[in-house]
Amino acid sequence: MASRPYSEADFLLHARKVAIAEIPLYAALSMQGQQDLKPAVVELVHGLGKVYGRVNDVLGWERDWKSGQKTFLLSPVWDQDPSTVRRRLL
């Protein structure tokens, strides 16, 4: 299963997949005249995206391993024997 490492930059890019959640928050801020809070929305949604990604990696690690999905969690052990990985993760 050798391939390119799953980097922190990859993880941060994938965490931005939830950026669409910013749109209704921007609309609400705009309606309230509080556009100055936009940086807080970016930080909030990006933080939630990172947490969601890590939870998804932990809960779905075995499915990801079997399907060949290299995640941030699996990247350090990707080229190891599956039984070793299972022992380390459980």
Biopython code that builds the backbone (N, CA, C, O; Angstrom):
import numpy as np
from Bio.PDB.StructureBuilder import StructureBuilder

atoms = [
    (1, "MET", "N", (0.811, -1.204, 0.000)),
    (1, "MET", "CA", (0.000, 0.000, 0.000)),
    (1, "MET", "C", (0.852, 1.265, 0.000)),
    (1, "MET", "O", (0.368, 2.330, 0.383)),
    (2, "ALA", "N", (2.069, 1.169, -0.408)),
    (2, "ALA", "CA", (2.963, 2.325, -0.370)),
    (2, "ALA", "C", (2.493, 3.417, -1.327)),
    (2, "ALA", "O", (2.085, 3.150, -2.458)),
    (3, "SER", "N", (2.560, 4.627, -0.850)),
    (3, "SER", "CA", (2.233, 5.791, -1.674)),
    (3, "SER", "C", (2.702, 7.039, -0.939)),
    (3, "SER", "O", (3.347, 6.952, 0.106)),
    (4, "ARG", "N", (2.377, 8.180, -1.486)),
    (4, "ARG", "CA", (2.779, 9.454, -0.897)),
    (4, "ARG", "C", (2.170, 9.611, 0.510)),
    (4, "ARG", "O", (1.016, 9.243, 0.728)),
    (5, "PRO", "N", (2.949, 10.161, 1.468)),
    (5, "PRO", "CA", (2.419, 10.371, 2.820)),
    (5, "PRO", "C", (1.232, 11.338, 2.835)),
    (5, "PRO", "O", (1.157, 12.256, 2.018)),
    (6, "TYR", "N", (0.330, 11.125, 3.754)),
    (6, "TYR", "CA", (-0.813, 12.016, 3.955)),
    (6, "TYR", "C", (-0.337, 13.111, 4.893)),
    (6, "TYR", "O", (-0.140, 12.874, 6.085)),
    (7, "SER", "N", (-0.155, 14.286, 4.366)),
    (7, "SER", "CA", (0.481, 15.369, 5.118)),
    (7, "SER", "C", (-0.531, 16.204, 5.910)),
    (7, "SER", "O", (-1.744, 16.084, 5.736)),
    (8, "GLU", "N", (0.007, 17.040, 6.772)),
    (8, "GLU", "CA", (-0.823, 17.997, 7.506)),
    (8, "GLU", "C", (-1.526, 18.940, 6.529)),
    (8, "GLU", "O", (-2.674, 19.326, 6.753)),
    (9, "ALA", "N", (-0.840, 19.308, 5.451)),
    (9, "ALA", "CA", (-1.455, 20.178, 4.435)),
    (9, "ALA", "C", (-2.645, 19.489, 3.774)),
    (9, "ALA", "O", (-3.665, 20.126, 3.512)),
    (10, "ASP", "N", (-2.517, 18.183, 3.504)),
    (10, "ASP", "CA", (-3.646, 17.422, 2.957)),
    (10, "ASP", "C", (-4.820, 17.456, 3.922)),
    (10, "ASP", "O", (-5.963, 17.685, 3.526)),
    (11, "PHE", "N", (-4.519, 17.222, 5.201)),
    (11, "PHE", "CA", (-5.572, 17.204, 6.210)),
    (11, "PHE", "C", (-6.285, 18.548, 6.289)),
    (11, "PHE", "O", (-7.514, 18.597, 6.338)),
    (12, "LEU", "N", (-5.529, 19.627, 6.300)),
    (12, "LEU", "CA", (-6.144, 20.950, 6.395)),
    (12, "LEU", "C", (-6.992, 21.257, 5.164)),
    (12, "LEU", "O", (-8.053, 21.872, 5.275)),
    (13, "LEU", "N", (-6.529, 20.832, 4.002)),
    (13, "LEU", "CA", (-7.315, 21.008, 2.784)),
    (13, "LEU", "C", (-8.627, 20.233, 2.878)),
    (13, "LEU", "O", (-9.685, 20.756, 2.526)),
    (14, "HIS", "N", (-8.564, 19.008, 3.343)),
    (14, "HIS", "CA", (-9.778, 18.201, 3.477)),
    (14, "HIS", "C", (-10.707, 18.766, 4.549)),
    (14, "HIS", "O", (-11.927, 18.650, 4.435)),
    (15, "ALA", "N", (-10.145, 19.365, 5.574)),
    (15, "ALA", "CA", (-10.971, 19.963, 6.622)),
    (15, "ALA", "C", (-11.793, 21.131, 6.080)),
    (15, "ALA", "O", (-12.834, 21.468, 6.644)),
    (16, "ARG", "N", (-11.338, 21.745, 4.999)),
    (16, "ARG", "CA", (-12.071, 22.861, 4.394)),
    (16, "ARG", "C", (-13.302, 22.389, 3.606)),
    (16, "ARG", "O", (-14.058, 23.214, 3.094)),
    (17, "LYS", "N", (-13.505, 21.079, 3.507)),
    (17, "LYS", "CA", (-14.677, 20.568, 2.791)),
    (17, "LYS", "C", (-15.978, 21.036, 3.433)),
    (17, "LYS", "O", (-17.024, 21.028, 2.784)),
    (18, "VAL", "N", (-15.926, 21.437, 4.676)),
    (18, "VAL", "CA", (-17.132, 21.891, 5.373)),
    (18, "VAL", "C", (-17.326, 23.403, 5.263)),
    (18, "VAL", "O", (-18.222, 23.962, 5.894)),
    (19, "ALA", "N", (-16.494, 24.059, 4.469)),
    (19, "ALA", "CA", (-16.553, 25.522, 4.356)),
    (19, "ALA", "C", (-17.919, 26.030, 3.906)),
    (19, "ALA", "O", (-18.275, 27.174, 4.189)),
    (20, "ILE", "N", (-18.683, 25.198, 3.214)),
    (20, "ILE", "CA", (-20.008, 25.632, 2.767)),
    (20, "ILE", "C", (-20.898, 26.005, 3.962)),
    (20, "ILE", "O", (-21.848, 26.774, 3.815)),
    (21, "ALA", "N", (-20.590, 25.465, 5.125)),
    (21, "ALA", "CA", (-21.362, 25.798, 6.326)),
    (21, "ALA", "C", (-21.205, 27.259, 6.722)),
    (21, "ALA", "O", (-21.996, 27.769, 7.515)),
    (22, "GLU", "N", (-20.204, 27.937, 6.187)),
    (22, "GLU", "CA", (-19.991, 29.348, 6.501)),
    (22, "GLU", "C", (-21.074, 30.239, 5.884)),
    (22, "GLU", "O", (-21.400, 31.289, 6.439)),
    (23, "ILE", "N", (-21.624, 29.835, 4.757)),
    (23, "ILE", "CA", (-22.549, 30.689, 4.005)),
    (23, "ILE", "C", (-23.751, 31.143, 4.832)),
    (23, "ILE", "O", (-24.002, 32.347, 4.897)),
    (24, "PRO", "N", (-24.509, 30.244, 5.470)),
    (24, "PRO", "CA", (-25.655, 30.734, 6.245)),
    (24, "PRO", "C", (-25.236, 31.594, 7.440)),
    (24, "PRO", "O", (-25.974, 32.486, 7.860)),
    (25, "LEU", "N", (-24.060, 31.322, 7.978)),
    (25, "LEU", "CA", (-23.579, 32.147, 9.091)),
    (25, "LEU", "C", (-23.239, 33.558, 8.616)),
    (25, "LEU", "O", (-23.517, 34.539, 9.305)),
    (26, "TYR", "N", (-22.633, 33.646, 7.425)),
    (26, "TYR", "CA", (-22.361, 34.968, 6.844)),
    (26, "TYR", "C", (-23.662, 35.725, 6.590)),
    (26, "TYR", "O", (-23.751, 36.929, 6.831)),
    (27, "ALA", "N", (-24.660, 35.008, 6.103)),
    (27, "ALA", "CA", (-25.953, 35.645, 5.835)),
    (27, "ALA", "C", (-26.557, 36.186, 7.132)),
    (27, "ALA", "O", (-27.061, 37.308, 7.170)),
    (28, "ALA", "N", (-26.501, 35.382, 8.185)),
    (28, "ALA", "CA", (-27.052, 35.824, 9.469)),
    (28, "ALA", "C", (-26.284, 37.037, 9.998)),
    (28, "ALA", "O", (-26.888, 37.987, 10.497)),
    (29, "LEU", "N", (-24.961, 37.003, 9.889)),
    (29, "LEU", "CA", (-24.162, 38.145, 10.336)),
    (29, "LEU", "C", (-24.487, 39.390, 9.525)),
    (29, "LEU", "O", (-24.587, 40.489, 10.072)),
    (30, "SER", "N", (-24.652, 39.215, 8.221)),
    (30, "SER", "CA", (-24.962, 40.347, 7.350)),
    (30, "SER", "C", (-26.307, 40.961, 7.725)),
    (30, "SER", "O", (-26.447, 42.183, 7.773)),
    (31, "MET", "N", (-27.293, 40.110, 7.990)),
    (31, "MET", "CA", (-28.619, 40.611, 8.372)),
    (31, "MET", "C", (-28.574, 41.387, 9.682)),
    (31, "MET", "O", (-29.381, 42.289, 9.907)),
    (32, "GLN", "N", (-27.634, 41.033, 10.538)),
    (32, "GLN", "CA", (-27.493, 41.699, 11.835)),
    (32, "GLN", "C", (-26.489, 42.854, 11.783)),
    (32, "GLN", "O", (-26.259, 43.539, 12.780)),
    (33, "GLY", "N", (-25.896, 43.058, 10.604)),
    (33, "GLY", "CA", (-24.909, 44.128, 10.477)),
    (33, "GLY", "C", (-23.618, 43.843, 11.224)),
    (33, "GLY", "O", (-22.957, 44.767, 11.697)),
    (34, "GLN", "N", (-23.254, 42.567, 11.334)),
    (34, "GLN", "CA", (-22.065, 42.182, 12.100)),
    (34, "GLN", "C", (-21.021, 41.491, 11.225)),
    (34, "GLN", "O", (-20.452, 40.474, 11.622)),
    (35, "GLN", "N", (-20.771, 42.037, 10.048)),
    (35, "GLN", "CA", (-19.795, 41.439, 9.143)),
    (35, "GLN", "C", (-18.403, 41.373, 9.751)),
    (35, "GLN", "O", (-17.568, 40.589, 9.298)),
    (36, "ASP", "N", (-18.143, 42.181, 10.765)),
    (36, "ASP", "CA", (-16.829, 42.176, 11.405)),
    (36, "ASP", "C", (-16.524, 40.842, 12.087)),
    (36, "ASP", "O", (-15.377, 40.582, 12.449)),
    (37, "LEU", "N", (-17.536, 39.999, 12.263)),
    (37, "LEU", "CA", (-17.333, 38.703, 12.911)),
    (37, "LEU", "C", (-16.956, 37.597, 11.922)),
    (37, "LEU", "O", (-16.833, 36.436, 12.311)),
    (38, "LYS", "N", (-16.772, 37.949, 10.650)),
    (38, "LYS", "CA", (-16.436, 36.949, 9.631)),
    (38, "LYS", "C", (-15.218, 36.090, 10.017)),
    (38, "LYS", "O", (-15.273, 34.874, 9.833)),
    (39, "PRO", "N", (-14.133, 36.658, 10.538)),
    (39, "PRO", "CA", (-12.991, 35.813, 10.916)),
    (39, "PRO", "C", (-13.353, 34.750, 11.962)),
    (39, "PRO", "O", (-12.806, 33.648, 11.945)),
    (40, "ALA", "N", (-14.262, 35.081, 12.855)),
    (40, "ALA", "CA", (-14.677, 34.106, 13.864)),
    (40, "ALA", "C", (-15.441, 32.950, 13.219)),
    (40, "ALA", "O", (-15.315, 31.806, 13.655)),
    (41, "VAL", "N", (-16.228, 33.239, 12.193)),
    (41, "VAL", "CA", (-16.969, 32.192, 11.474)),
    (41, "VAL", "C", (-15.987, 31.248, 10.790)),
    (41, "VAL", "O", (-16.129, 30.028, 10.873)),
    (42, "VAL", "N", (-14.998, 31.813, 10.118)),
    (42, "VAL", "CA", (-13.992, 30.984, 9.439)),
    (42, "VAL", "C", (-13.315, 30.070, 10.449)),
    (42, "VAL", "O", (-13.177, 28.869, 10.216)),
    (43, "GLU", "N", (-12.897, 30.638, 11.562)),
    (43, "GLU", "CA", (-12.210, 29.861, 12.599)),
    (43, "GLU", "C", (-13.116, 28.770, 13.168)),
    (43, "GLU", "O", (-12.679, 27.633, 13.346)),
    (44, "LEU", "N", (-14.372, 29.108, 13.455)),
    (44, "LEU", "CA", (-15.318, 28.144, 14.001)),
    (44, "LEU", "C", (-15.549, 26.983, 13.038)),
    (44, "LEU", "O", (-15.413, 25.821, 13.422)),
    (45, "VAL", "N", (-15.895, 27.290, 11.802)),
    (45, "VAL", "CA", (-16.218, 26.237, 10.831)),
    (45, "VAL", "C", (-14.981, 25.395, 10.514)),
    (45, "VAL", "O", (-15.079, 24.173, 10.401)),
    (46, "HIS", "N", (-13.839, 26.028, 10.373)),
    (46, "HIS", "CA", (-12.614, 25.275, 10.096)),
    (46, "HIS", "C", (-12.283, 24.358, 11.282)),
    (46, "HIS", "O", (-11.890, 23.208, 11.084)),
    (47, "GLY", "N", (-12.437, 24.858, 12.495)),
    (47, "GLY", "CA", (-12.202, 24.028, 13.677)),
    (47, "GLY", "C", (-13.140, 22.838, 13.725)),
    (47, "GLY", "O", (-12.717, 21.726, 14.044)),
    (48, "LEU", "N", (-14.404, 23.056, 13.412)),
    (48, "LEU", "CA", (-15.371, 21.957, 13.385)),
    (48, "LEU", "C", (-15.016, 20.953, 12.288)),
    (48, "LEU", "O", (-15.171, 19.746, 12.475)),
    (49, "GLY", "N", (-14.540, 21.449, 11.149)),
    (49, "GLY", "CA", (-14.128, 20.557, 10.066)),
    (49, "GLY", "C", (-12.960, 19.668, 10.465)),
    (49, "GLY", "O", (-12.937, 18.485, 10.126)),
    (50, "LYS", "N", (-11.991, 20.228, 11.184)),
    (50, "LYS", "CA", (-10.845, 19.430, 11.636)),
    (50, "LYS", "C", (-11.290, 18.371, 12.638)),
    (50, "LYS", "O", (-10.853, 17.222, 12.568)),
    (51, "VAL", "N", (-12.153, 18.754, 13.562)),
    (51, "VAL", "CA", (-12.647, 17.791, 14.548)),
    (51, "VAL", "C", (-13.446, 16.696, 13.860)),
    (51, "VAL", "O", (-13.276, 15.515, 14.162)),
    (52, "TYR", "N", (-14.322, 17.086, 12.933)),
    (52, "TYR", "CA", (-15.109, 16.095, 12.205)),
    (52, "TYR", "C", (-14.191, 15.122, 11.465)),
    (52, "TYR", "O", (-14.429, 13.914, 11.478)),
    (53, "GLY", "N", (-13.150, 15.639, 10.823)),
    (53, "GLY", "CA", (-12.222, 14.779, 10.091)),
    (53, "GLY", "C", (-11.527, 13.780, 10.995)),
    (53, "GLY", "O", (-11.373, 12.615, 10.630)),
    (54, "ARG", "N", (-11.111, 14.219, 12.155)),
    (54, "ARG", "CA", (-10.419, 13.310, 13.083)),
    (54, "ARG", "C", (-11.369, 12.270, 13.666)),
    (54, "ARG", "O", (-11.012, 11.098, 13.791)),
    (55, "VAL", "N", (-12.570, 12.697, 14.020)),
    (55, "VAL", "CA", (-13.564, 11.734, 14.530)),
    (55, "VAL", "C", (-13.887, 10.714, 13.441)),
    (55, "VAL", "O", (-13.968, 9.517, 13.715)),
    (56, "ASN", "N", (-14.072, 11.182, 12.215)),
    (56, "ASN", "CA", (-14.354, 10.292, 11.096)),
    (56, "ASN", "C", (-13.208, 9.293, 10.894)),
    (56, "ASN", "O", (-13.452, 8.115, 10.634)),
    (57, "ASP", "N", (-11.971, 9.758, 11.011)),
    (57, "ASP", "CA", (-10.811, 8.863, 10.880)),
    (57, "ASP", "C", (-10.818, 7.794, 11.958)),
    (57, "ASP", "O", (-10.570, 6.623, 11.669)),
    (58, "VAL", "N", (-11.098, 8.179, 13.192)),
    (58, "VAL", "CA", (-11.079, 7.228, 14.302)),
    (58, "VAL", "C", (-12.212, 6.210, 14.175)),
    (58, "VAL", "O", (-11.987, 5.008, 14.314)),
    (59, "LEU", "N", (-13.408, 6.684, 13.914)),
    (59, "LEU", "CA", (-14.553, 5.771, 13.856)),
    (59, "LEU", "C", (-14.544, 4.894, 12.607)),
    (59, "LEU", "O", (-15.072, 3.782, 12.627)),
    (60, "GLY", "N", (-13.954, 5.379, 11.534)),
    (60, "GLY", "CA", (-13.981, 4.619, 10.284)),
    (60, "GLY", "C", (-12.639, 4.076, 9.847)),
    (60, "GLY", "O", (-12.451, 3.775, 8.669)),
    (61, "TRP", "N", (-11.691, 3.944, 10.781)),
    (61, "TRP", "CA", (-10.331, 3.561, 10.396)),
    (61, "TRP", "C", (-10.284, 2.215, 9.690)),
    (61, "TRP", "O", (-9.547, 2.054, 8.717)),
    (62, "GLU", "N", (-11.057, 1.249, 10.165)),
    (62, "GLU", "CA", (-10.982, -0.091, 9.579)),
    (62, "GLU", "C", (-11.565, -0.094, 8.158)),
    (62, "GLU", "O", (-11.006, -0.721, 7.257)),
    (63, "ARG", "N", (-12.662, 0.591, 7.966)),
    (63, "ARG", "CA", (-13.259, 0.726, 6.632)),
    (63, "ARG", "C", (-12.291, 1.441, 5.692)),
    (63, "ARG", "O", (-12.124, 1.041, 4.540)),
    (64, "ASP", "N", (-11.653, 2.505, 6.194)),
    (64, "ASP", "CA", (-10.688, 3.255, 5.383)),
    (64, "ASP", "C", (-9.500, 2.374, 5.001)),
    (64, "ASP", "O", (-9.030, 2.409, 3.864)),
    (65, "TRP", "N", (-9.024, 1.586, 5.961)),
    (65, "TRP", "CA", (-7.886, 0.701, 5.706)),
    (65, "TRP", "C", (-8.235, -0.304, 4.610)),
    (65, "TRP", "O", (-7.474, -0.493, 3.660)),
    (66, "LYS", "N", (-9.390, -0.943, 4.754)),
    (66, "LYS", "CA", (-9.804, -1.970, 3.793)),
    (66, "LYS", "C", (-10.040, -1.393, 2.401)),
    (66, "LYS", "O", (-9.794, -2.068, 1.401)),
    (67, "SER", "N", (-10.512, -0.155, 2.328)),
    (67, "SER", "CA", (-10.817, 0.438, 1.024)),
    (67, "SER", "C", (-9.619, 1.183, 0.418)),
    (67, "SER", "O", (-9.695, 1.687, -0.702)),
    (68, "GLY", "N", (-8.530, 1.244, 1.163)),
    (68, "GLY", "CA", (-7.336, 1.910, 0.649)),
    (68, "GLY", "C", (-7.339, 3.421, 0.807)),
    (68, "GLY", "O", (-6.572, 4.116, 0.141)),
    (69, "GLN", "N", (-8.194, 3.936, 1.680)),
    (69, "GLN", "CA", (-8.255, 5.381, 1.919)),
    (69, "GLN", "C", (-7.180, 5.775, 2.925)),
    (69, "GLN", "O", (-7.276, 5.439, 4.105)),
    (70, "LYS", "N", (-6.175, 6.476, 2.467)),
    (70, "LYS", "CA", (-5.106, 6.913, 3.370)),
    (70, "LYS", "C", (-5.579, 8.167, 4.096)),
    (70, "LYS", "O", (-5.734, 9.226, 3.488)),
    (71, "THR", "N", (-5.801, 8.041, 5.367)),
    (71, "THR", "CA", (-6.265, 9.156, 6.185)),
    (71, "THR", "C", (-5.117, 9.680, 7.042)),
    (71, "THR", "O", (-4.046, 9.076, 7.106)),
    (72, "PHE", "N", (-5.356, 10.793, 7.687)),
    (72, "PHE", "CA", (-4.353, 11.377, 8.578)),
    (72, "PHE", "C", (-3.991, 10.387, 9.687)),
    (72, "PHE", "O", (-2.824, 10.276, 10.064)),
    (73, "LEU", "N", (-4.979, 9.676, 10.205)),
    (73, "LEU", "CA", (-4.755, 8.703, 11.274)),
    (73, "LEU", "C", (-3.932, 7.510, 10.777)),
    (73, "LEU", "O", (-3.024, 7.056, 11.474)),
    (74, "LEU", "N", (-4.233, 7.008, 9.601)),
    (74, "LEU", "CA", (-3.574, 5.806, 9.094)),
    (74, "LEU", "C", (-2.222, 6.066, 8.447)),
    (74, "LEU", "O", (-1.425, 5.137, 8.316)),
    (75, "SER", "N", (-1.947, 7.264, 8.050)),
    (75, "SER", "CA", (-0.728, 7.562, 7.312)),
    (75, "SER", "C", (0.550, 7.056, 7.987)),
    (75, "SER", "O", (1.399, 6.485, 7.302)),
    (76, "PRO", "N", (0.721, 7.239, 9.293)),
    (76, "PRO", "CA", (1.974, 6.783, 9.916)),
    (76, "PRO", "C", (2.171, 5.264, 9.894)),
    (76, "PRO", "O", (3.303, 4.792, 10.001)),
    (77, "VAL", "N", (1.093, 4.496, 9.756)),
    (77, "VAL", "CA", (1.197, 3.037, 9.807)),
    (77, "VAL", "C", (0.852, 2.389, 8.467)),
    (77, "VAL", "O", (0.706, 1.169, 8.381)),
    (78, "TRP", "N", (0.723, 3.202, 7.429)),
    (78, "TRP", "CA", (0.197, 2.726, 6.143)),
    (78, "TRP", "C", (0.936, 1.530, 5.573)),
    (78, "TRP", "O", (0.301, 0.628, 5.026)),
    (79, "ASP", "N", (2.250, 1.493, 5.682)),
    (79, "ASP", "CA", (3.037, 0.439, 5.053)),
    (79, "ASP", "C", (3.318, -0.739, 5.982)),
    (79, "ASP", "O", (4.171, -1.574, 5.681)),
    (80, "GLN", "N", (2.620, -0.811, 7.092)),
    (80, "GLN", "CA", (2.826, -1.900, 8.035)),
    (80, "GLN", "C", (1.826, -3.030, 7.802)),
    (80, "GLN", "O", (0.844, -2.876, 7.076)),
    (81, "ASP", "N", (2.095, -4.139, 8.421)),
    (81, "ASP", "CA", (1.217, -5.304, 8.349)),
    (81, "ASP", "C", (-0.134, -4.971, 8.995)),
    (81, "ASP", "O", (-0.157, -4.394, 10.082)),
    (82, "PRO", "N", (-1.264, -5.321, 8.356)),
    (82, "PRO", "CA", (-2.581, -4.995, 8.907)),
    (82, "PRO", "C", (-2.816, -5.480, 10.333)),
    (82, "PRO", "O", (-3.480, -4.793, 11.110)),
    (83, "SER", "N", (-2.286, -6.651, 10.696)),
    (83, "SER", "CA", (-2.497, -7.132, 12.058)),
    (83, "SER", "C", (-1.767, -6.244, 13.077)),
    (83, "SER", "O", (-2.253, -6.045, 14.190)),
    (84, "THR", "N", (-0.612, -5.719, 12.695)),
    (84, "THR", "CA", (0.118, -4.790, 13.559)),
    (84, "THR", "C", (-0.670, -3.501, 13.736)),
    (84, "THR", "O", (-0.761, -2.967, 14.842)),
    (85, "VAL", "N", (-1.238, -3.006, 12.645)),
    (85, "VAL", "CA", (-2.028, -1.787, 12.694)),
    (85, "VAL", "C", (-3.232, -1.995, 13.605)),
    (85, "VAL", "O", (-3.530, -1.146, 14.445)),
    (86, "ARG", "N", (-3.910, -3.099, 13.446)),
    (86, "ARG", "CA", (-5.103, -3.381, 14.268)),
    (86, "ARG", "C", (-4.741, -3.381, 15.756)),
    (86, "ARG", "O", (-5.467, -2.809, 16.569)),
    (87, "ARG", "N", (-3.629, -4.017, 16.114)),
    (87, "ARG", "CA", (-3.202, -4.039, 17.520)),
    (87, "ARG", "C", (-2.890, -2.633, 18.026)),
    (87, "ARG", "O", (-3.248, -2.285, 19.151)),
    (88, "ARG", "N", (-2.231, -1.833, 17.209)),
    (88, "ARG", "CA", (-1.861, -0.463, 17.624)),
    (88, "ARG", "C", (-3.085, 0.423, 17.794)),
    (88, "ARG", "O", (-3.138, 1.243, 18.710)),
    (89, "LEU", "N", (-4.070, 0.260, 16.912)),
    (89, "LEU", "CA", (-5.231, 1.128, 16.957)),
    (89, "LEU", "C", (-6.268, 0.688, 17.976)),
    (89, "LEU", "O", (-7.038, 1.512, 18.470)),
    (90, "LEU", "N", (-6.300, -0.571, 18.290)),
    (90, "LEU", "CA", (-7.266, -1.055, 19.270)),
    (90, "LEU", "C", (-6.614, -1.073, 20.611)),
    (90, "LEU", "O", (-7.245, -1.449, 21.599)),
]
sb = StructureBuilder()
sb.init_structure("model")
sb.init_model(0)
sb.init_chain("A")
sb.init_seg("    ")
for serial, (resi, resn, name, xyz) in enumerate(atoms, 1):
    if name == "N":
        sb.init_residue(resn, " ", resi, " ")
    sb.init_atom(name, np.array(xyz, "f"), 0.0, 1.0, " ", f" {name:<3s}", serial, name[0])
structure = sb.get_structure()
